[in-house]
Amino acid sequence: MAGILIIAHAPLATALRDCISHIYGGVPARIGVIDVLADNDPAQVMAFAYAEIARLKEENGALVLTDMYGATPANIAGQLAKLDGVRVLAGVNLPMLVRAVCYRTVPLDTLVDKALSGGAKGVHEVAAGSPPPPSDVGCGECAPIPPEPCPRSAL
């Protein structure tokens, strides 16, 4: 199972983890957060990020999710991408994170594809009178992000 580290401008990382806790009824194992404050020393945050990756990394690696490409949190996260078995995605949103949590048992390359897909497919314009999304997509452990059901639904 891949570890997941969220590095974002404060308080986004913690807020995303809290959303996952709400959805899953608790924080799943091996999910860490780093909220980057404006007055943080980037070198200290970097050292903490390396320690968090060492703590969270599992047999199929670790996925680092960050908020805005080119900003300090993403630059810190980008340094972690140099490590074996660590992949970094910028532009995190809740659908991306939910998909990452759902698919964290698959190989890291597949996990990255699923997380990217969840992030992109989770962005929609909602107009007045829009029909709700289908409720039969997902498996109860994963949020319904069309069109792919969670692999656990076959269990």
OpenMM code with the backbone's topology and positions (N, CA, C; nanometers):
from openmm import Vec3, app, unit

residues = "MET ALA GLY ILE LEU ILE ILE ALA HIS ALA PRO LEU ALA THR ALA LEU ARG ASP CYS ILE SER HIS ILE TYR GLY GLY VAL PRO ALA ARG ILE GLY VAL ILE ASP VAL LEU ALA ASP ASN ASP PRO ALA GLN VAL MET ALA PHE ALA TYR ALA GLU ILE ALA ARG LEU LYS GLU GLU ASN GLY ALA LEU VAL LEU THR ASP MET TYR GLY ALA THR PRO ALA ASN ILE ALA GLY GLN LEU ALA LYS LEU ASP GLY VAL ARG VAL LEU ALA GLY VAL ASN LEU PRO MET LEU VAL ARG ALA VAL CYS TYR ARG THR VAL PRO LEU ASP THR LEU VAL ASP LYS ALA LEU SER GLY GLY ALA LYS GLY VAL HIS GLU VAL ALA ALA GLY SER PRO PRO PRO PRO SER ASP VAL GLY CYS GLY GLU CYS ALA PRO ILE PRO PRO GLU PRO CYS PRO ARG SER ALA LEU".split()
positions = [
    Vec3(0.0856, -0.1171, 0.0000),
    Vec3(0.0000, 0.0000, 0.0000),
    Vec3(0.0902, 0.1234, 0.0000),
    Vec3(0.0639, 0.2156, -0.0896),
    Vec3(0.1455, 0.3364, -0.0991),
    Vec3(0.1120, 0.4334, 0.0133),
    Vec3(0.2155, 0.4962, 0.0678),
    Vec3(0.1938, 0.6053, 0.1601),
    Vec3(0.1562, 0.7295, 0.0822),
    Vec3(0.0841, 0.8198, 0.1456),
    Vec3(0.0427, 0.9441, 0.0804),
    Vec3(0.0839, 1.0595, 0.1700),
    Vec3(0.1540, 1.1562, 0.1112),
    Vec3(0.1939, 1.2777, 0.1815),
    Vec3(0.1353, 1.3972, 0.1074),
    Vec3(0.0647, 1.4817, 0.1794),
    Vec3(0.0072, 1.6039, 0.1217),
    Vec3(0.0890, 1.7213, 0.1717),
    Vec3(0.1454, 1.7984, 0.0795),
    Vec3(0.2229, 1.9175, 0.1131),
    Vec3(0.1547, 2.0351, 0.0452),
    Vec3(0.1058, 2.1309, 0.1258),
    Vec3(0.0287, 2.2416, 0.0679),
    Vec3(0.0382, 2.3652, 0.1564),
    Vec3(-0.0044, 2.4773, 0.1000),
    Vec3(-0.0148, 2.6000, 0.1776),
    Vec3(-0.1111, 2.5748, 0.2950),
    Vec3(-0.0729, 2.6227, 0.4124),
    Vec3(-0.1572, 2.6056, 0.5312),
    Vec3(-0.2886, 2.6791, 0.5113),
    Vec3(-0.3976, 2.6203, 0.5522),
    Vec3(-0.4205, 2.4918, 0.6205),
    Vec3(-0.4717, 2.3833, 0.5267),
    Vec3(-0.4424, 2.3924, 0.3968),
    Vec3(-0.5031, 2.3022, 0.2987),
    Vec3(-0.4687, 2.1555, 0.3216),
    Vec3(-0.3435, 2.1243, 0.3524),
    Vec3(-0.3062, 1.9838, 0.3702),
    Vec3(-0.3870, 1.9194, 0.4827),
    Vec3(-0.3940, 1.9877, 0.5955),
    Vec3(-0.4708, 1.9352, 0.7080),
    Vec3(-0.6190, 1.9278, 0.6745),
    Vec3(-0.6701, 2.0276, 0.6046),
    Vec3(-0.8122, 2.0278, 0.5673),
    Vec3(-0.8450, 1.9092, 0.4762),
    Vec3(-0.7578, 1.8784, 0.3824),
    Vec3(-0.7810, 1.7636, 0.2948),
    Vec3(-0.7783, 1.6329, 0.3739),
    Vec3(-0.6843, 1.6213, 0.4673),
    Vec3(-0.6805, 1.5015, 0.5519),
    Vec3(-0.8086, 1.4910, 0.6354),
    Vec3(-0.8552, 1.6044, 0.6868),
    Vec3(-0.9784, 1.6031, 0.7655),
    Vec3(-1.0985, 1.5609, 0.6806),
    Vec3(-1.0999, 1.6006, 0.5545),
    Vec3(-1.2070, 1.5569, 0.4636),
    Vec3(-1.2023, 1.4058, 0.4444),
    Vec3(-1.0834, 1.3505, 0.4270),
    Vec3(-1.0687, 1.2052, 0.4126),
    Vec3(-1.1157, 1.1353, 0.5396),
    Vec3(-1.0832, 1.1925, 0.6549),
    Vec3(-1.1292, 1.1362, 0.7817),
    Vec3(-1.2808, 1.1356, 0.7887),
    Vec3(-1.3430, 1.2419, 0.7413),
    Vec3(-1.4893, 1.2502, 0.7393),
    Vec3(-1.5486, 1.1439, 0.6460),
    Vec3(-1.4917, 1.1305, 0.5286),
    Vec3(-1.5422, 1.0357, 0.4285),
    Vec3(-1.5254, 0.8914, 0.4752),
    Vec3(-1.4090, 0.8594, 0.5320),
    Vec3(-1.3763, 0.7221, 0.5698),
    Vec3(-1.4075, 0.6885, 0.7151),
    Vec3(-1.4516, 0.7872, 0.7931),
    Vec3(-1.4785, 0.7608, 0.9336),
    Vec3(-1.3521, 0.7488, 1.0161),
    Vec3(-1.2465, 0.8087, 0.9706),
    Vec3(-1.1155, 0.8064, 1.0373),
    Vec3(-1.0076, 0.8212, 0.9320),
    Vec3(-0.8895, 0.8595, 0.9749),
    Vec3(-0.7796, 0.8770, 0.8796),
    Vec3(-0.7177, 0.7403, 0.8510),
    Vec3(-0.7173, 0.6990, 0.7247),
    Vec3(-0.6509, 0.5733, 0.6906),
    Vec3(-0.5018, 0.5796, 0.7252),
    Vec3(-0.4409, 0.4643, 0.7460),
    Vec3(-0.2985, 0.4565, 0.7792),
    Vec3(-0.2122, 0.5151, 0.6677),
    Vec3(-0.0977, 0.5612, 0.7069),
    Vec3(0.0066, 0.6073, 0.6146),
    Vec3(-0.0334, 0.7285, 0.5308),
    Vec3(-0.1044, 0.8222, 0.5921),
    Vec3(-0.1344, 0.9489, 0.5267),
    Vec3(-0.0768, 1.0590, 0.6152),
    Vec3(0.0124, 1.1388, 0.5568),
    Vec3(0.0749, 1.2473, 0.6308),
    Vec3(0.0465, 1.3806, 0.5662),
    Vec3(0.0620, 1.4867, 0.6448),
    Vec3(0.0388, 1.6211, 0.5930),
    Vec3(0.1497, 1.7151, 0.6382),
    Vec3(0.1777, 1.8106, 0.5524),
    Vec3(0.2670, 1.9204, 0.5865),
    Vec3(0.1996, 2.0474, 0.5392),
    Vec3(0.1604, 2.1309, 0.6344),
    Vec3(0.1050, 2.2626, 0.6038),
    Vec3(0.2198, 2.3624, 0.6029),
    Vec3(0.2430, 2.4247, 0.4899),
    Vec3(0.3535, 2.5196, 0.4762),
    Vec3(0.3022, 2.6600, 0.5048),
    Vec3(0.3623, 2.7235, 0.6045),
    Vec3(0.3277, 2.8602, 0.6425),
    Vec3(0.4213, 2.9580, 0.5737),
    Vec3(0.3770, 3.0815, 0.5583),
    Vec3(0.4567, 3.1837, 0.4898),
    Vec3(0.5923, 3.2062, 0.5557),
    Vec3(0.5997, 3.1909, 0.6873),
    Vec3(0.7258, 3.2193, 0.7566),
    Vec3(0.8095, 3.0943, 0.7840),
    Vec3(0.7699, 2.9780, 0.7275),
    Vec3(0.8500, 2.8564, 0.7449),
    Vec3(0.9828, 2.8678, 0.6721),
    Vec3(1.0850, 2.8103, 0.7307),
    Vec3(1.2154, 2.7991, 0.6654),
    Vec3(1.2065, 2.6799, 0.5688),
    Vec3(1.2185, 2.7040, 0.4391),
    Vec3(1.2058, 2.5934, 0.3430),
    Vec3(1.3013, 2.4771, 0.3706),
    Vec3(1.4206, 2.5046, 0.4205),
    Vec3(1.5160, 2.3971, 0.4506),
    Vec3(1.4634, 2.3083, 0.5636),
    Vec3(1.3994, 2.3674, 0.6633),
    Vec3(1.3426, 2.2886, 0.7727),
    Vec3(1.2225, 2.2071, 0.7251),
    Vec3(1.1404, 2.2680, 0.6409),
    Vec3(1.0257, 2.1954, 0.5869),
    Vec3(1.0743, 2.0798, 0.5001),
    Vec3(1.1800, 2.1027, 0.4237),
    Vec3(1.2367, 1.9978, 0.3390),
    Vec3(1.2854, 1.8806, 0.4242),
    Vec3(1.3547, 1.9103, 0.5325),
    Vec3(1.4042, 1.8042, 0.6210),
    Vec3(1.2875, 1.7244, 0.6788),
    Vec3(1.1820, 1.7945, 0.7188),
    Vec3(1.0641, 1.7259, 0.7717),
    Vec3(0.9970, 1.6412, 0.6638),
    Vec3(0.9930, 1.6930, 0.5411),
    Vec3(0.9321, 1.6185, 0.4303),
    Vec3(1.0076, 1.4885, 0.4034),
    Vec3(1.1390, 1.4924, 0.4066),
    Vec3(1.2173, 1.3696, 0.3884),
    Vec3(1.1881, 1.2694, 0.4999),
    Vec3(1.1767, 1.3190, 0.6228),
    Vec3(1.1454, 1.2311, 0.7356),
    Vec3(1.0060, 1.1706, 0.7203),
    Vec3(0.9104, 1.2500, 0.6745),
    Vec3(0.7744, 1.1997, 0.6545),
    Vec3(0.7698, 1.0932, 0.5452),
    Vec3(0.8422, 1.1146, 0.4369),
    Vec3(0.8461, 1.0136, 0.3303),
    Vec3(0.9052, 0.8834, 0.3832),
    Vec3(1.0107, 0.8924, 0.4619),
    Vec3(1.0707, 0.7719, 0.5196),
    Vec3(0.9704, 0.6993, 0.6098),
    Vec3(0.8889, 0.7736, 0.6826),
    Vec3(0.7895, 0.7151, 0.7723),
    Vec3(0.6716, 0.6539, 0.6957),
    Vec3(0.6303, 0.7177, 0.5874),
    Vec3(0.5084, 0.6788, 0.5167),
    Vec3(0.5286, 0.5782, 0.4043),
    Vec3(0.6455, 0.5757, 0.3458),
    Vec3(0.6697, 0.4947, 0.2268),
    Vec3(0.6447, 0.3469, 0.2557),
    Vec3(0.5734, 0.2845, 0.1648),
    Vec3(0.5383, 0.1431, 0.1756),
    Vec3(0.6033, 0.0639, 0.0630),
    Vec3(0.5654, -0.0633, 0.0528),
    Vec3(0.6278, -0.1513, -0.0460),
    Vec3(0.6082, -0.1036, -0.1895),
    Vec3(0.4967, -0.0380, -0.2190),
    Vec3(0.4797, 0.0128, -0.3557),
    Vec3(0.5055, 0.1632, -0.3641),
    Vec3(0.5732, 0.2189, -0.2642),
    Vec3(0.6206, 0.3559, -0.2745),
    Vec3(0.5376, 0.4566, -0.1978),
    Vec3(0.5473, 0.5790, -0.2448),
    Vec3(0.4742, 0.6892, -0.1821),
    Vec3(0.4306, 0.7879, -0.2895),
    Vec3(0.3146, 0.8452, -0.2675),
    Vec3(0.2604, 0.9471, -0.3565),
    Vec3(0.2545, 1.0773, -0.2781),
    Vec3(0.3134, 1.1821, -0.3357),
    Vec3(0.3103, 1.3144, -0.2739),
    Vec3(0.2154, 1.4008, -0.3555),
    Vec3(0.1189, 1.4602, -0.2872),
    Vec3(0.0220, 1.5482, -0.3509),
    Vec3(0.0470, 1.6892, -0.3001),
    Vec3(0.0531, 1.7844, -0.3911),
    Vec3(0.0787, 1.9223, -0.3536),
    Vec3(-0.0197, 2.0131, -0.4253),
    Vec3(-0.0299, 2.1372, -0.3779),
    Vec3(-0.1383, 2.2211, -0.4278),
    Vec3(-0.1078, 2.2914, -0.5601),
    Vec3(-0.0141, 2.3815, -0.5648),
    Vec3(0.0018, 2.4658, -0.6834),
    Vec3(0.1428, 2.4540, -0.7414),
    Vec3(0.1504, 2.4058, -0.8623),
    Vec3(0.2795, 2.3892, -0.9290),
    Vec3(0.3553, 2.5217, -0.9303),
    Vec3(0.4814, 2.5172, -0.8918),
    Vec3(0.5672, 2.6352, -0.8937),
    Vec3(0.5732, 2.7095, -0.7615),
    Vec3(0.4822, 2.6803, -0.6697),
    Vec3(0.4827, 2.7450, -0.5387),
    Vec3(0.5757, 2.6679, -0.4441),
    Vec3(0.6042, 2.7269, -0.3289),
    Vec3(0.6977, 2.6666, -0.2335),
    Vec3(0.6621, 2.5227, -0.1964),
    Vec3(0.5371, 2.4920, -0.1610),
    Vec3(0.5077, 2.3512, -0.1278),
    Vec3(0.5386, 2.2553, -0.2437),
    Vec3(0.5075, 2.2945, -0.3653),
    Vec3(0.5354, 2.2089, -0.4813),
    Vec3(0.6857, 2.1975, -0.5068),
    Vec3(0.7583, 2.3042, -0.4817),
    Vec3(0.9035, 2.2983, -0.4990),
    Vec3(0.9660, 2.2035, -0.3972),
    Vec3(0.9155, 2.2056, -0.2752),
    Vec3(0.9619, 2.1105, -0.1734),
    Vec3(0.9252, 1.9684, -0.2151),
    Vec3(0.8009, 1.9485, -0.2560),
    Vec3(0.7546, 1.8162, -0.2997),
    Vec3(0.8366, 1.7665, -0.4180),
    Vec3(0.8720, 1.8569, -0.5082),
    Vec3(0.9493, 1.8189, -0.6266),
    Vec3(1.0841, 1.7584, -0.5918),
    Vec3(1.1420, 1.8017, -0.4820),
    Vec3(1.2691, 1.7428, -0.4393),
    Vec3(1.2517, 1.5964, -0.3982),
    Vec3(1.1347, 1.5637, -0.3459),
    Vec3(1.1070, 1.4260, -0.3048),
    Vec3(1.0935, 1.3329, -0.4250),
    Vec3(1.0588, 1.3890, -0.5403),
    Vec3(1.0441, 1.3076, -0.6615),
    Vec3(1.1765, 1.2471, -0.7059),
    Vec3(1.2868, 1.2969, -0.6526),
    Vec3(1.4183, 1.2416, -0.6853),
    Vec3(1.4426, 1.1074, -0.6167),
    Vec3(1.3612, 1.0765, -0.5159),
    Vec3(1.3767, 0.9520, -0.4415),
    Vec3(1.3137, 0.8355, -0.5167),
    Vec3(1.3736, 0.7184, -0.5058),
    Vec3(1.3169, 0.5987, -0.5672),
    Vec3(1.1807, 0.5690, -0.5054),
    Vec3(1.0846, 0.5357, -0.5894),
    Vec3(0.9535, 0.4959, -0.5424),
    Vec3(0.8671, 0.6089, -0.4911),
    Vec3(0.8998, 0.7320, -0.5287),
    Vec3(0.8199, 0.8476, -0.4882),
    Vec3(0.7754, 0.9214, -0.6129),
    Vec3(0.6463, 0.9468, -0.6223),
    Vec3(0.5901, 1.0248, -0.7327),
    Vec3(0.5197, 1.1460, -0.6744),
    Vec3(0.5201, 1.2567, -0.7489),
    Vec3(0.4629, 1.3825, -0.7020),
    Vec3(0.3627, 1.4342, -0.8037),
    Vec3(0.2445, 1.4741, -0.7547),
    Vec3(0.1419, 1.5344, -0.8386),
    Vec3(0.1062, 1.6716, -0.7819),
    Vec3(0.1019, 1.7721, -0.8674),
    Vec3(0.0594, 1.9064, -0.8262),
    Vec3(-0.0854, 1.9277, -0.8708),
    Vec3(-0.1543, 2.0181, -0.8005),
    Vec3(-0.2928, 2.0487, -0.8334),
    Vec3(-0.3908, 1.9638, -0.7555),
    Vec3(-0.3538, 1.9221, -0.6356),
    Vec3(-0.4396, 1.8332, -0.5579),
    Vec3(-0.5779, 1.8943, -0.5352),
    Vec3(-0.6770, 1.8089, -0.5450),
    Vec3(-0.8133, 1.8438, -0.5064),
    Vec3(-0.8714, 1.7222, -0.4350),
    Vec3(-0.9868, 1.7376, -0.3755),
    Vec3(-1.0437, 1.6276, -0.2975),
    Vec3(-1.0727, 1.5033, -0.3821),
    Vec3(-1.1287, 1.5155, -0.5032),
    Vec3(-1.1485, 1.3941, -0.5831),
    Vec3(-1.0172, 1.3204, -0.6133),
    Vec3(-0.9086, 1.3948, -0.6360),
    Vec3(-0.7789, 1.3311, -0.6595),
    Vec3(-0.7350, 1.2538, -0.5353),
    Vec3(-0.7494, 1.3153, -0.4193),
    Vec3(-0.7076, 1.2511, -0.2954),
    Vec3(-0.7932, 1.1279, -0.2656),
    Vec3(-0.9235, 1.1376, -0.2844),
    Vec3(-1.0111, 1.0227, -0.2595),
    Vec3(-0.9725, 0.9075, -0.3517),
    Vec3(-0.9493, 0.9375, -0.4767),
    Vec3(-0.9084, 0.8331, -0.5714),
    Vec3(-0.7736, 0.7734, -0.5307),
    Vec3(-0.6805, 0.8565, -0.4853),
    Vec3(-0.5498, 0.8055, -0.4416),
    Vec3(-0.5645, 0.7123, -0.3220),
    Vec3(-0.6475, 0.7494, -0.2270),
    Vec3(-0.6689, 0.6641, -0.1099),
    Vec3(-0.7330, 0.5319, -0.1519),
    Vec3(-0.8280, 0.5380, -0.2404),
    Vec3(-0.8980, 0.4183, -0.2866),
    Vec3(-0.8046, 0.3197, -0.3582),
    Vec3(-0.7138, 0.3714, -0.4386),
    Vec3(-0.6305, 0.2863, -0.5234),
    Vec3(-0.4880, 0.2687, -0.4709),
    Vec3(-0.4627, 0.2947, -0.3453),
    Vec3(-0.3248, 0.2929, -0.2967),
    Vec3(-0.2611, 0.1553, -0.2895),
    Vec3(-0.3370, 0.0484, -0.3140),
    Vec3(-0.2803, -0.0869, -0.3130),
    Vec3(-0.2268, -0.1291, -0.4493),
    Vec3(-0.2541, -0.0515, -0.5527),
    Vec3(-0.2086, -0.0864, -0.6872),
    Vec3(-0.0643, -0.0367, -0.7067),
    Vec3(0.0049, -0.0833, -0.8117),
    Vec3(0.1396, -0.0329, -0.8379),
    Vec3(0.1399, 0.1200, -0.8507),
    Vec3(0.2512, 0.1812, -0.8150),
    Vec3(0.2616, 0.3268, -0.8077),
    Vec3(0.2268, 0.3955, -0.9401),
    Vec3(0.2706, 0.3419, -1.0524),
    Vec3(0.2370, 0.4041, -1.1813),
    Vec3(0.0859, 0.4056, -1.2047),
    Vec3(0.0188, 0.2969, -1.1692),
    Vec3(-0.1270, 0.2908, -1.1832),
    Vec3(-0.1935, 0.3873, -1.0870),
    Vec3(-0.1426, 0.3953, -0.9652),
    Vec3(-0.1956, 0.4879, -0.8655),
    Vec3(-0.1882, 0.6312, -0.9158),
    Vec3(-0.0761, 0.6676, -0.9752),
    Vec3(-0.0606, 0.8028, -1.0305),
    Vec3(-0.1657, 0.8278, -1.1380),
    Vec3(-0.1846, 0.7328, -1.2283),
    Vec3(-0.2861, 0.7484, -1.3335),
    Vec3(-0.4263, 0.7636, -1.2750),
    Vec3(-0.4590, 0.6821, -1.1750),
    Vec3(-0.5911, 0.6883, -1.1133),
    Vec3(-0.6118, 0.8213, -1.0409),
    Vec3(-0.5102, 0.8682, -0.9693),
    Vec3(-0.5217, 0.9954, -0.8971),
    Vec3(-0.5383, 1.1117, -0.9954),
    Vec3(-0.4588, 1.1132, -1.1011),
    Vec3(-0.4729, 1.2192, -1.2019),
    Vec3(-0.6117, 1.2174, -1.2651),
    Vec3(-0.6595, 1.0982, -1.2951),
    Vec3(-0.7925, 1.0848, -1.3542),
    Vec3(-0.8995, 1.1345, -1.2578),
    Vec3(-0.8892, 1.0970, -1.1322),
    Vec3(-0.9861, 1.1416, -1.0327),
    Vec3(-0.9866, 1.2922, -1.0179),
    Vec3(-0.8677, 1.3523, -1.0188),
    Vec3(-0.8581, 1.4977, -1.0072),
    Vec3(-0.9239, 1.5685, -1.1237),
    Vec3(-0.8987, 1.5188, -1.2446),
    Vec3(-0.9555, 1.5822, -1.3633),
    Vec3(-1.1061, 1.5577, -1.3746),
    Vec3(-1.1482, 1.4346, -1.3488),
    Vec3(-1.2902, 1.4007, -1.3626),
    Vec3(-1.3756, 1.4581, -1.2498),
    Vec3(-1.3106, 1.5039, -1.1442),
    Vec3(-1.3840, 1.5620, -1.0331),
    Vec3(-1.4153, 1.7095, -1.0512),
    Vec3(-1.3704, 1.7683, -1.1619),
    Vec3(-1.3945, 1.9101, -1.1873),
    Vec3(-1.5086, 1.9232, -1.2877),
    Vec3(-1.6164, 1.9868, -1.2443),
    Vec3(-1.7359, 2.0034, -1.3282),
    Vec3(-1.7983, 2.1392, -1.3012),
    Vec3(-1.8628, 2.1942, -1.4008),
    Vec3(-1.9497, 2.3082, -1.3767),
    Vec3(-2.0833, 2.2525, -1.3293),
    Vec3(-2.1357, 2.3126, -1.2248),
    Vec3(-2.2654, 2.2700, -1.1729),
    Vec3(-2.3634, 2.3836, -1.1997),
    Vec3(-2.4544, 2.3593, -1.2902),
    Vec3(-2.5546, 2.4592, -1.3267),
    Vec3(-2.6844, 2.4306, -1.2525),
    Vec3(-2.7657, 2.5332, -1.2395),
    Vec3(-2.8970, 2.5154, -1.1765),
    Vec3(-2.9735, 2.4064, -1.2505),
    Vec3(-3.0279, 2.3142, -1.1770),
    Vec3(-3.1059, 2.2065, -1.2377),
    Vec3(-3.0229, 2.0908, -1.2902),
    Vec3(-2.8904, 2.0919, -1.2667),
    Vec3(-2.8066, 1.9804, -1.3114),
    Vec3(-2.8481, 1.8538, -1.2391),
    Vec3(-2.8549, 1.7421, -1.3117),
    Vec3(-2.8890, 1.6170, -1.2440),
    Vec3(-2.7737, 1.5771, -1.1516),
    Vec3(-2.8044, 1.5078, -1.0434),
    Vec3(-2.6967, 1.4618, -0.9548),
    Vec3(-2.6144, 1.3545, -1.0251),
    Vec3(-2.4896, 1.3344, -0.9819),
    Vec3(-2.4089, 1.2287, -1.0434),
    Vec3(-2.4683, 1.0925, -1.0112),
    Vec3(-2.4360, 0.9907, -1.0916),
    Vec3(-2.4896, 0.8566, -1.0645),
    Vec3(-2.4446, 0.8098, -0.9273),
    Vec3(-2.5341, 0.7450, -0.8538),
    Vec3(-2.5011, 0.6996, -0.7191),
    Vec3(-2.4497, 0.5563, -0.7172),
    Vec3(-2.4512, 0.4883, -0.8295),
    Vec3(-2.4094, 0.3493, -0.8314),
    Vec3(-2.2629, 0.3322, -0.8675),
    Vec3(-2.1882, 0.4421, -0.8780),
    Vec3(-2.0469, 0.4339, -0.9116),
    Vec3(-1.9683, 0.4385, -0.7818),
    Vec3(-1.8706, 0.3508, -0.7672),
    Vec3(-1.7919, 0.3459, -0.6445),
    Vec3(-1.8264, 0.2200, -0.5682),
    Vec3(-1.7689, 0.2087, -0.4492),
    Vec3(-1.7883, 0.0839, -0.3756),
    Vec3(-1.8231, 0.1049, -0.2296),
    Vec3(-1.8498, 0.2263, -0.1899),
    Vec3(-1.8785, 0.2518, -0.0504),
    Vec3(-1.7536, 0.2920, 0.0261),
    Vec3(-1.6394, 0.2374, -0.0117),
    Vec3(-1.5129, 0.2780, 0.0493),
    Vec3(-1.4505, 0.3915, -0.0310),
    Vec3(-1.4895, 0.4032, -0.1566),
    Vec3(-1.4353, 0.5059, -0.2433),
    Vec3(-1.5488, 0.5996, -0.2830),
    Vec3(-1.5181, 0.7285, -0.2911),
    Vec3(-1.6207, 0.8232, -0.3343),
    Vec3(-1.6539, 0.7983, -0.4804),
    Vec3(-1.7763, 0.8207, -0.5210),
    Vec3(-1.8149, 0.7967, -0.6611),
    Vec3(-1.7575, 0.9028, -0.7540),
    Vec3(-1.6526, 0.8663, -0.8251),
    Vec3(-1.5912, 0.9545, -0.9238),
    Vec3(-1.6051, 0.8846, -1.0582),
    Vec3(-1.7050, 0.9204, -1.1379),
    Vec3(-1.7316, 0.8505, -1.2632),
    Vec3(-1.6105, 0.8536, -1.3558),
    Vec3(-1.5944, 0.7561, -1.4455),
    Vec3(-1.6824, 0.6433, -1.4683),
    Vec3(-1.6282, 0.5132, -1.4118),
    Vec3(-1.5137, 0.5126, -1.3440),
    Vec3(-1.4526, 0.3879, -1.3028),
    Vec3(-1.4913, 0.3511, -1.1597),
    Vec3(-1.5471, 0.2311, -1.1377),
    Vec3(-1.5751, 0.1892, -1.0003),
    Vec3(-1.4447, 0.1495, -0.9306),
    Vec3(-1.4461, 0.1554, -0.8017),
    Vec3(-1.3313, 0.1136, -0.7214),
    Vec3(-1.3063, -0.0344, -0.7439),
    Vec3(-1.1796, -0.0773, -0.7467),
    Vec3(-1.1529, -0.2195, -0.7692),
    Vec3(-1.2076, -0.3063, -0.6570),
    Vec3(-1.2356, -0.2504, -0.5408),
    Vec3(-1.2886, -0.3273, -0.4288),
    Vec3(-1.4349, -0.3650, -0.4509),
    Vec3(-1.5023, -0.3004, -0.5488),
    Vec3(-1.6433, -0.3308, -0.5722),
    Vec3(-1.6620, -0.4725, -0.6241),
    Vec3(-1.5563, -0.5312, -0.6773),
    Vec3(-1.5639, -0.6688, -0.7280),
    Vec3(-1.5508, -0.7703, -0.6155),
    Vec3(-1.5145, -0.7235, -0.4959),
    Vec3(-1.4950, -0.8161, -0.3832),
    Vec3(-1.6256, -0.8659, -0.3277),
] * unit.nanometer
topology = app.Topology()
chain = topology.addChain("A")
for resn in residues:
    res = topology.addResidue(resn, chain)
    for name in ("N", "CA", "C"):
        topology.addAtom(name, app.Element.getBySymbol(name[0]), res)
